[in-house]
Each structure stands twice: as C-alpha cells, then as structure tokens.
Amino acid sequence: MKGNIVIYIAIMFFVSFLIRVLPLTLIRKQIKSPFLKSFLYYVPYVTLAVMTFPAIIHATKNPIAGATALVLGTIASWIGASLFQVASIACIVVFIVELLI
Amino acid sequence: MEIVNKQTNKKAFKEGFRDGIPIGLGYFAVSFSLGIAARNAGLNALEGFIASALCNASAGQYAGFALIAANASYIEIALVTLIANARYLLMSAAMSQRISPKTGLLHRLIVGHYITDELFGIAIAKPGYLNPWYTYGAVAFAGPCWATGTALGIIAGNILPLRVVSALSVALYGMFLAIIIPPARQNKVIAFIVALSFACSFAADYFPLISQLSSGIKIIVLTVVLSTAAALLFPHKEVEQ
C-alpha cells in the first residue's frame, strides 16, 4: 500500500500530541497501579534498545562500522558523555572505520 | 501584581532560552540525520520541516519515517508512534504533578506539546512549580533547530558524499544510546532489560515467524512482551522524579 505523506504526518502529529497533552490536562492524581507504573517505566528503555540494535549495524554501508559505533557509543554513554557528544562520536567512528576498511 | 508576574515570566523565558541553547545544538545534529531518514521516506524539505515542528520526537519520527519508507499502513504508523512515544505519557503524567493547578488549558497544551526527553529533563530539574515561560524560552531556540535541521538534512543529504551520509545515519542511534545507557549504569535491572532487548531484537530477525513481521510490528510486539515481563518480574517501586 502506498500512503499519502500528508496523512502520514497528520497521524504522527495527532498521536504524538494526544500522548503528551492528555495526561497533563486530564490526570490530576498519581497513577496508582504498580503494574502499569512499572510497565510504563520500562517501555522507553525496551523500545529504544530494540530500535537501536541490530538496526545500527544495518544503517551503515559497512556493518563493522555500525558495530564499532555501537560499542564506542555505549562506552561513551557509560562514562557520562552528553547526548550531543555520543551522537557525534558515533558519526565520527563510522566515518573513520569506513575510511580504513 | 501583574507587573511582578510579567517580570517573573520574562526572567523564566530568558533562563529557558539560555538552557535551550546546548539542547538546540544537539537537536540540530540529530535532526540533520533524521532528515536523511525522512528523505529516504520520500519527504521533501517542507514536509520534513512541518513533520518535525509538529511531532518533536526523535525516536517516534524516526520510526514513523522508516515505516513510511516501507509503505506501511496508517494503523501501523499510529501504533508505532504510540509505542515509540509512550514514555511521553509518563513524562506528561509526572509534569501534571509539577505544574500549578491554576495553569490554564492553553499553557498545558503548549507545554505538553513540547515534552521531549531533553526539554522535560531541564523543566523537571527546576525546583517548585514549572513556569510555562521557562519551557517557551527553551523552545524558542531548540524548536527551530529541530525543524530546520530536519529540512537541511533532506536537502543536503542529496549533495553529501555517501560516506558522510553513512556516518550521519548513526547519529540517532548514538542519541538513543545516550538516553538508555546512563540509567542502565545506575540500575542493574535496566541494564539487564536493555541487554535482553538487544538480544531479543537480534534474534527476532532470524526467528522463523517473527522475522516475517514488519519492523514496526516487531517493535510493538517486543516492547509489550519485554516490558510486561519486566514489570511482572521487577516491579518498579521508586518514586518518579
């Protein structure tokens, strides 16, 4: 199926907007359910991890470059590099590795 | 009283603007790489600019663009946007406890629209009730960076050498690592969940039935299954800050 890009963007906007705005405008109390709280707590980590690997390896021309960026990016994050620094390091690593290979 | 409020708001706006500068610079680099993904999905610069101005979501937009590139259905896009942005539901809930009950609906709608990992982070780090003008100040710099970076990525992605495009395409993954790794360092359960997610995501690409699912559905299935398992095995008890 080939969709319409304007409709795609509109759907992305409405869903993103509602997710962010509904709790802030409607919920006046803390969420009570321990399960729901825990579930929502873990969701971002699982989603981002699943999206990162193995996709990072397929994103680069050479898989070894992506794998190296994953390892060095993880180490940089671990020792406290900022969001901007880790993103830059990942890019530079891929550029250098693909230059050498 | 009015004059005092105006001065307070002006000060909050200035503070927000100052704190928004490093965030905006980071956004610019990341959204440039997002623009390359948008270009692959067939978006032009204007469409990319509007999509970024309306969505303000790195992971959510990235997933959306990947699905558009794969000619996914509208329902798939909606579900993946929901899943990829689910954390904003929590942040918005947390924010609702940190905003003055007197805050009007329009302020709530705008502040909510700009809940991102970074803008939420700096807003929640402020003591006391959040002044919406602080967020507006940060958005005044960081927002245009995000949208303009996306548009430039779409335009310049065409003229950049393949080698540079390949390098920039990992900027977003680097950003995702910067979000998930520091909490993993502090919390062994999160570290375990992240490692398990990597392993399951990798295995899913080779597992007979799951490997045939679209990448969007794969993300949803893995997220729901793994987060449910984690919530059941390791209930999270700490108070969210």
Boltz contact constraints between the chains, C-beta under 6 A:
constraints:
  - contact:
      token1: [A, 1]
      token2: [B, 71]
      max_distance: 6.0
  - contact:
      token1: [A, 1]
      token2: [B, 73]
      max_distance: 6.0
  - contact:
      token1: [A, 2]
      token2: [B, 71]
      max_distance: 6.0
  - contact:
      token1: [A, 5]
      token2: [B, 47]
      max_distance: 6.0
  - contact:
      token1: [A, 8]
      token2: [B, 68]
      max_distance: 6.0
  - contact:
      token1: [A, 8]
      token2: [B, 77]
      max_distance: 6.0
  - contact:
      token1: [A, 9]
      token2: [B, 51]
      max_distance: 6.0
  - contact:
      token1: [A, 11]
      token2: [B, 74]
      max_distance: 6.0
  - contact:
      token1: [A, 11]
      token2: [B, 77]
      max_distance: 6.0
  - contact:
      token1: [A, 11]
      token2: [B, 78]
      max_distance: 6.0
  - contact:
      token1: [A, 12]
      token2: [B, 55]
      max_distance: 6.0
  - contact:
      token1: [A, 12]
      token2: [B, 64]
      max_distance: 6.0
  - contact:
      token1: [A, 12]
      token2: [B, 81]
      max_distance: 6.0
  - contact:
      token1: [A, 13]
      token2: [B, 54]
      max_distance: 6.0
  - contact:
      token1: [A, 13]
      token2: [B, 55]
      max_distance: 6.0
  - contact:
      token1: [A, 15]
      token2: [B, 78]
      max_distance: 6.0
  - contact:
      token1: [A, 15]
      token2: [B, 81]
      max_distance: 6.0
  - contact:
      token1: [A, 15]
      token2: [B, 82]
      max_distance: 6.0
  - contact:
      token1: [A, 16]
      token2: [B, 55]
      max_distance: 6.0
  - contact:
      token1: [A, 16]
      token2: [B, 57]
      max_distance: 6.0
  - contact:
      token1: [A, 16]
      token2: [B, 60]
      max_distance: 6.0
  - contact:
      token1: [A, 16]
      token2: [B, 85]
      max_distance: 6.0
  - contact:
      token1: [A, 19]
      token2: [B, 85]
      max_distance: 6.0
  - contact:
      token1: [A, 19]
      token2: [B, 88]
      max_distance: 6.0
  - contact:
      token1: [A, 19]
      token2: [B, 89]
      max_distance: 6.0
  - contact:
      token1: [A, 20]
      token2: [B, 88]
      max_distance: 6.0
  - contact:
      token1: [A, 20]
      token2: [B, 92]
      max_distance: 6.0
  - contact:
      token1: [A, 20]
      token2: [B, 112]
      max_distance: 6.0
  - contact:
      token1: [A, 20]
      token2: [B, 115]
      max_distance: 6.0
  - contact:
      token1: [A, 21]
      token2: [B, 109]
      max_distance: 6.0
  - contact:
      token1: [A, 21]
      token2: [B, 112]
      max_distance: 6.0
  - contact:
      token1: [A, 23]
      token2: [B, 89]
      max_distance: 6.0
  - contact:
      token1: [A, 23]
      token2: [B, 92]
      max_distance: 6.0
  - contact:
      token1: [A, 23]
      token2: [B, 93]
      max_distance: 6.0
  - contact:
      token1: [A, 23]
      token2: [B, 96]
      max_distance: 6.0
  - contact:
      token1: [A, 24]
      token2: [B, 92]
      max_distance: 6.0
  - contact:
      token1: [A, 24]
      token2: [B, 95]
      max_distance: 6.0
  - contact:
      token1: [A, 24]
      token2: [B, 96]
      max_distance: 6.0
  - contact:
      token1: [A, 24]
      token2: [B, 108]
      max_distance: 6.0
  - contact:
      token1: [A, 24]
      token2: [B, 112]
      max_distance: 6.0
  - contact:
      token1: [A, 25]
      token2: [B, 108]
      max_distance: 6.0
  - contact:
      token1: [A, 27]
      token2: [B, 93]
      max_distance: 6.0
  - contact:
      token1: [A, 27]
      token2: [B, 96]
      max_distance: 6.0
  - contact:
      token1: [A, 34]
      token2: [B, 235]
      max_distance: 6.0
  - contact:
      token1: [A, 35]
      token2: [B, 231]
      max_distance: 6.0
  - contact:
      token1: [A, 38]
      token2: [B, 231]
      max_distance: 6.0
  - contact:
      token1: [A, 38]
      token2: [B, 235]
      max_distance: 6.0
  - contact:
      token1: [A, 38]
      token2: [B, 236]
      max_distance: 6.0
  - contact:
      token1: [A, 39]
      token2: [B, 227]
      max_distance: 6.0
  - contact:
      token1: [A, 39]
      token2: [B, 231]
      max_distance: 6.0
  - contact:
      token1: [A, 40]
      token2: [B, 90]
      max_distance: 6.0
  - contact:
      token1: [A, 41]
      token2: [B, 236]
      max_distance: 6.0
  - contact:
      token1: [A, 42]
      token2: [B, 193]
      max_distance: 6.0
  - contact:
      token1: [A, 42]
      token2: [B, 227]
      max_distance: 6.0
  - contact:
      token1: [A, 42]
      token2: [B, 230]
      max_distance: 6.0
  - contact:
      token1: [A, 43]
      token2: [B, 86]
      max_distance: 6.0
  - contact:
      token1: [A, 43]
      token2: [B, 227]
      max_distance: 6.0
  - contact:
      token1: [A, 44]
      token2: [B, 87]
      max_distance: 6.0
  - contact:
      token1: [A, 45]
      token2: [B, 180]
      max_distance: 6.0
  - contact:
      token1: [A, 45]
      token2: [B, 190]
      max_distance: 6.0
  - contact:
      token1: [A, 45]
      token2: [B, 193]
      max_distance: 6.0
  - contact:
      token1: [A, 45]
      token2: [B, 194]
      max_distance: 6.0
  - contact:
      token1: [A, 46]
      token2: [B, 197]
      max_distance: 6.0
  - contact:
      token1: [A, 46]
      token2: [B, 223]
      max_distance: 6.0
  - contact:
      token1: [A, 46]
      token2: [B, 226]
      max_distance: 6.0
  - contact:
      token1: [A, 46]
      token2: [B, 227]
      max_distance: 6.0
  - contact:
      token1: [A, 47]
      token2: [B, 84]
      max_distance: 6.0
  - contact:
      token1: [A, 47]
      token2: [B, 223]
      max_distance: 6.0
  - contact:
      token1: [A, 48]
      token2: [B, 176]
      max_distance: 6.0
  - contact:
      token1: [A, 48]
      token2: [B, 179]
      max_distance: 6.0
  - contact:
      token1: [A, 48]
      token2: [B, 180]
      max_distance: 6.0
  - contact:
      token1: [A, 49]
      token2: [B, 180]
      max_distance: 6.0
  - contact:
      token1: [A, 49]
      token2: [B, 194]
      max_distance: 6.0
  - contact:
      token1: [A, 49]
      token2: [B, 197]
      max_distance: 6.0
  - contact:
      token1: [A, 49]
      token2: [B, 198]
      max_distance: 6.0
  - contact:
      token1: [A, 50]
      token2: [B, 197]
      max_distance: 6.0
  - contact:
      token1: [A, 50]
      token2: [B, 201]
      max_distance: 6.0
  - contact:
      token1: [A, 50]
      token2: [B, 219]
      max_distance: 6.0
  - contact:
      token1: [A, 50]
      token2: [B, 222]
      max_distance: 6.0
  - contact:
      token1: [A, 52]
      token2: [B, 173]
      max_distance: 6.0
  - contact:
      token1: [A, 52]
      token2: [B, 176]
      max_distance: 6.0
  - contact:
      token1: [A, 53]
      token2: [B, 198]
      max_distance: 6.0
  - contact:
      token1: [A, 53]
      token2: [B, 201]
      max_distance: 6.0
  - contact:
      token1: [A, 54]
      token2: [B, 202]
      max_distance: 6.0
  - contact:
      token1: [A, 56]
      token2: [B, 170]
      max_distance: 6.0
  - contact:
      token1: [A, 56]
      token2: [B, 173]
      max_distance: 6.0
  - contact:
      token1: [A, 59]
      token2: [B, 169]
      max_distance: 6.0
  - contact:
      token1: [A, 59]
      token2: [B, 170]
      max_distance: 6.0
  - contact:
      token1: [A, 60]
      token2: [B, 166]
      max_distance: 6.0
  - contact:
      token1: [A, 61]
      token2: [B, 166]
      max_distance: 6.0
  - contact:
      token1: [A, 69]
      token2: [B, 170]
      max_distance: 6.0
  - contact:
      token1: [A, 73]
      token2: [B, 174]
      max_distance: 6.0
  - contact:
      token1: [A, 73]
      token2: [B, 177]
      max_distance: 6.0
  - contact:
      token1: [A, 74]
      token2: [B, 177]
      max_distance: 6.0
  - contact:
      token1: [A, 74]
      token2: [B, 181]
      max_distance: 6.0
  - contact:
      token1: [A, 77]
      token2: [B, 177]
      max_distance: 6.0
  - contact:
      token1: [A, 77]
      token2: [B, 178]
      max_distance: 6.0
  - contact:
      token1: [A, 77]
      token2: [B, 181]
      max_distance: 6.0
  - contact:
      token1: [A, 78]
      token2: [B, 181]
      max_distance: 6.0
  - contact:
      token1: [A, 78]
      token2: [B, 185]
      max_distance: 6.0
  - contact:
      token1: [A, 83]
      token2: [B, 26]
      max_distance: 6.0
  - contact:
      token1: [A, 83]
      token2: [B, 175]
      max_distance: 6.0
  - contact:
      token1: [A, 83]
      token2: [B, 178]
      max_distance: 6.0
  - contact:
      token1: [A, 84]
      token2: [B, 26]
      max_distance: 6.0
  - contact:
      token1: [A, 86]
      token2: [B, 174]
      max_distance: 6.0
  - contact:
      token1: [A, 86]
      token2: [B, 177]
      max_distance: 6.0
  - contact:
      token1: [A, 86]
      token2: [B, 178]
      max_distance: 6.0
  - contact:
      token1: [A, 87]
      token2: [B, 29]
      max_distance: 6.0
  - contact:
      token1: [A, 87]
      token2: [B, 30]
      max_distance: 6.0
  - contact:
      token1: [A, 87]
      token2: [B, 171]
      max_distance: 6.0
  - contact:
      token1: [A, 87]
      token2: [B, 174]
      max_distance: 6.0
  - contact:
      token1: [A, 87]
      token2: [B, 175]
      max_distance: 6.0
  - contact:
      token1: [A, 90]
      token2: [B, 170]
      max_distance: 6.0
  - contact:
      token1: [A, 90]
      token2: [B, 174]
      max_distance: 6.0
  - contact:
      token1: [A, 91]
      token2: [B, 167]
      max_distance: 6.0
  - contact:
      token1: [A, 91]
      token2: [B, 168]
      max_distance: 6.0
  - contact:
      token1: [A, 91]
      token2: [B, 171]
      max_distance: 6.0
  - contact:
      token1: [A, 94]
      token2: [B, 167]
      max_distance: 6.0
  - contact:
      token1: [A, 94]
      token2: [B, 170]
      max_distance: 6.0
  - contact:
      token1: [A, 95]
      token2: [B, 167]
      max_distance: 6.0
  - contact:
      token1: [A, 98]
      token2: [B, 163]
      max_distance: 6.0
